[in-house]
Amino acid sequence: MIATIALEFGSGVFDALLGSSVRAIVLALATWLVLRSVGPQRPAVQHGAWTAVLLGMLLLPLPGVVGSGSGLSPGVALESAIPVFETPLIAQAESLTHSSAGMPTSNWRGICGLLFVFGTVVLLARHLIARRRVRRLLRQAEPLEWPALESLARVSLRAAPGRKPPRLLAIQGVGGPFAYGALRPVIVLPGEWSNWSPKKLEAVLLHELTHVFRRDGIAEALAAVVASVFWFHPLSYMLKRRLRVLAEAACDDHAVLVSGDREGYAQALLEIARDWRGFRTLPITSMAGGVSLGGRIERILGKTRLESGLLSRAVGSCVVAVVLVATLALSCVTVTFAQDRGVALNGSVQDPSGARVPWASVVLTEVEKGLSEATTAGADGSFRIEGLEPSAFYQVEVHGPVGFVSHRQALDLTADAQLDVTLGMKRVVEAIVVSGTRPARDPAQPRSGRRRIRVGGNVREARLMHHVPATYPADAEREGVTGTVVLEAVIGTDGNPASIATVNSIVDGRLVDAAVKAVRQWRYDPALLNGRPVEVIVTIRVAFELP
């Protein structure tokens, strides 16, 4: 039971991540086109837009993270429905299965989904371990008192009034300065900071202060979470790298804009990069930790017009709102496309105790058009039928193994639906005969004539005596084509199938030909009504499945 629930959860995760991966590419492409169409933007604006894309990418899988998968059994499963004569005539389902039908179901979607979850857990654990290493490193730090830090923050970061500067720490042995923390950030300087020139110290503090006041620690943590969830998606790593480049460019711009000394800042950046011994695996933002150092130096010393690296709250909120609205609109468009391809019915079959019933047959009929589709529940009792035409007039029939009562109900399938069926147990009828002593007949009374009563209703069902298994078409097997063929045939008084017709339409023709060819060779012991052979209609389901 636990394995079944895990596979269902894994199927939901797989479906959610697969759909979200495609939509994330569309969202990123739309953002790139918008940024290109509006012309060159300062790094701070671009950083805000791509951070919003990361947030949207993280929110995309949440609505569909819970789903259920359908199990498919290997081999070919066979089921036949044989009518029992009642008043009125009602068809009851009986099941015949190959020996391979008892084999366990392979739910590849559920397995892949669980592998995705496992990879996410491993990467998140790795990220948490790296953060713990940083906190352990900070325990060795020595607090620094530098009165000019608060005035520097107040003068250089006018866009964030009321914000207190972060704590300033010094650690012996680190190769260079860095900022760390999302909620309570700190700036760490190496032990030799006291040997720096005032201009170099001012350049370093301006850069790291900009990281803190831009909240780049939050963006870095968000990128790490997205890369852990979408660890299989190249877009997550591209966005993480792009955000790091833009964050360093925005901090460079702001530091140079405040200091007004391009050459001095470039010299300080070169010296920091030369001495940097780095912590490549730690979640920190460092002045020398960015990429494309040569490009940064060239940009600083060039004639590029530098602007503030800070985003105002209004601009940041506007950028995030636009991207999130685009995410919502993209989700709606995706749903519309899914409806154009047809609707799907997901569900499960269980007994009165709540345990799953495997290998139950599910028949779905559109009443107005008479179109039928069928499938077989897997070993976990779950099933799925896709590609259905939307309609409010469907009827579903679920037939379980011997001993269960068949389930029938009307169903509205104008949109994707979930149906969980509980099959009841058949009633057991016991007949008890109570014997007594007949009283002696009075000789004076005349004998009454015996009444003859005709007794009928003696029915023996048709039984399959000779079964020829269907052969999987080689070309369909190579192409991975699966499906359930529903046939209807008349079992004559000689036990031979006749008038074999296909009931469902959404199935590959090669599978239909293979099923009909096999059924023509079957032989039945005919049904008997009051001892005489009679013709009966039989519904046969041949499921072609691949492991």
Buried (B, 14 or more C-beta within 10 A) or exposed (E): EEEBEBBBBBBBBBBBBBBBBEBBBBBBEBBBEBBEEEEEBBBBBBBBBBBBBBBBBBBBBEEBBEBBBBBBBBBBBBBBBBBEBEEEEEBBBBBBBBEEBEEBBBBBBBBBBBBBBEBBEEBBEEBEEBBEBBEEBBEEBEEBEEEEBEEBBBEBBEBBEEEEBBBBBBBEEBBBBBBBBBEEBBBBBBEEBEEBEEBBBBBBBBBBBBBBBBBBBBBBBBBBBBBBBBBEBEBBBEBBEBBBBBBBBBBBBBBBBBBEBBEBBBBBBEBBBEEBEBBEEBBBBBBBBBEEBEEBBEBBEEEBEBBBBBBEEEEBEBBBEBBBEBBEEBBEEBEEEBEEEBBBBBBBBBBEEEEBBBBBBBBBBBEEEEBBBBBBBBBBBBBBBBEBBBBEBBBBBBBBBEEBBBBEEEBEBEEBBEBEBBBEEEEEEEEEEEEEEEEEEEEEEEEEEEEEEEEEEEBBBBEBEEBEEBEBBEEBBEEEBBBBBBBBBBBBEEBBBEEBEBBBEBBBEBBBBBBBEBBEEBBBBBBBBEEEBBBBBBBBBBBBBBE
